[in-house]
Amino acid sequence: MEYDDIWQIQDEITSAVNSLDFSIWDMHYDRQSFSFRIELTEHLPDEVLTSFGSQMPLPTDYDGEGSHGSVFTLYP
């Protein structure tokens, strides 16, 4: 994946997260797995997790809780 593609997808992810009134603590692209990992600034309650993933612009898996918030992997 080219740098411009990565930048565009990161922008789409950030916009989607911000539209739900959440913020991203950390986001990076993993070239080996062709996925994006995000950690939010807060821990989401169980009832919000499914809804959050379904509103992301890419297929999204919940990976658990990080030190700052809930962690997700998104697959382009």
N, C-alpha and C positions, 0 to 999 in steps of 0.2 A: 504494500500500500504506500502510496506517495505521501510526502509531507503535507501537501495541500489537502488531500483527502482526509488525513488524520485531523488536521486543524478544523476542517469543516464539520466533521462528525463530532469533535469535542465541543464545538460551538452549539450544535444541535442538542447535545446532551445537557450542556450547561443551561440552555434556554428552557428545556423541558423541566429540569430540576427547579430552576428559579420560578417557573410558572406555577409550581406546586407549593411555593413559599418555603422551600428548603434551600440549603447552601451546600456546596461541595467543599470538603476539607482537602481532598487529594484526588487527582485523576491522572492516570497515565495509560498509555497504549503499550500492550505487550505484543511485540512482533512475533514471538514464537507461537502464541496461541491465537493471534489475530483478534484480540479482544481489548476492551477498555475496562479498567478497574476504577471504580469510584468509591470514595468513602465520604459520607455526609458529615456535617458538623453536629448532628444529633442522632440519638438512637430512636428509631421509629418503633412505635408499638405494633404488636402483631397484627392488629386489625387494619393497619395502614400499609403493611408490606406488600400484599397482593395488588392492591390498588396502585401503589407507587410503580411497581414493575410493569403493570399493564399500560401505564401512561408514558412510558419511556419510548423514544423513537426507534429503538432497536430491541430485539429479543433480550430479556434481562433475567439473570439468575441472582437470587439473594444468597450471599456468601457468609452471612453471620454478622457479628458485631466486632468492629475494630476499636482502637483506643479512643477515637473521637466520635464515632457514630456508626451507623449501619453501612455495610459494605455490599456492593453489587458488581457483577460482571456483565457487560453488554457486548453482544456479538454482532458485528456488521454483516 
